[in-house]
């Protein structure tokens, strides 16, 4: 069964600020050599938008079957 919600980092937009890594209490991200890696996508809470809201360059979107979501800052709630 496919995971139905996980974050996707647009590495072209990402400025490596580390806010997503520092904020996520679920261990979804890890620091990569240049950009964050998605270490544990299954740990991401369904409809959690926290890291996307924190991202200063809007580089994080989410995959959800059957659509790709881009969360607008200021909408939704944190899943932890």
C-alpha positions in Angstrom: 0.0 0.0 0.0 1.4 3.4 -1.0 1.8 6.1 1.6 -0.9 8.7 0.8 0.8 11.9 2.3 4.4 12.9 2.3 6.5 16.1 1.7 8.4 16.9 -1.5 11.3 19.4 -1.4 11.9 21.4 -4.6 15.7 21.4 -4.5 15.8 24.2 -7.1 13.9 26.6 -4.7 15.4 25.3 -1.4 17.9 27.7 0.2 19.1 25.1 2.8 17.9 27.2 5.8 17.2 24.0 7.8 13.9 25.2 9.3 12.1 22.1 8.1 14.8 19.8 9.7 14.9 21.8 13.0 11.1 22.0 13.4 9.9 18.5 12.5 9.5 16.5 15.7 8.7 13.4 13.6 12.1 12.9 12.1 10.9 13.2 8.5 14.0 15.2 7.4 17.7 14.9 7.8 20.5 17.3 6.8 21.9 16.4 3.4 25.2 17.6 1.9 23.5 20.6 0.4 19.7 20.2 0.8 17.5 18.4 3.3 16.8 14.7 2.6 13.4 13.2 3.3 14.6 10.5 5.7 11.2 9.0 6.9 8.3 10.1 4.7 6.0 7.7 6.5 6.5 9.7 9.7 4.8 12.8 8.2 1.4 13.3 9.8 -1.5 13.4 7.3 -2.3 17.0 6.4 0.5 18.4 8.6 1.6 21.6 6.9 4.1 22.9 9.4 7.3 22.6 7.4 5.7 24.2 4.4 4.5 27.1 6.4 7.9 27.7 7.8 9.7 27.5 4.5 10.7 31.0 3.5 10.8 30.2 -0.3 7.8 27.8 -0.4 10.0 24.9 -1.6 7.9 22.2 0.2 4.7 20.6 -1.3 3.0 17.4 -0.4 2.1 14.3 -2.4 -1.4 13.0 -1.6 -3.2 10.4 -3.7 -4.5 11.4 -6.2 -3.2 15.0 -6.2 -0.2 17.1 -5.4 -0.9 19.8 -2.8 0.8 23.1 -2.5 -0.1 24.6 0.9 -0.6 28.3 1.2 1.0 29.9 4.2 -1.5 30.7 6.9 -3.9 27.8 6.1 -4.4 24.5 7.9 -2.9 23.3 11.1 0.2 21.5 12.5 -0.1 17.7 12.8 2.0 17.3 16.0 
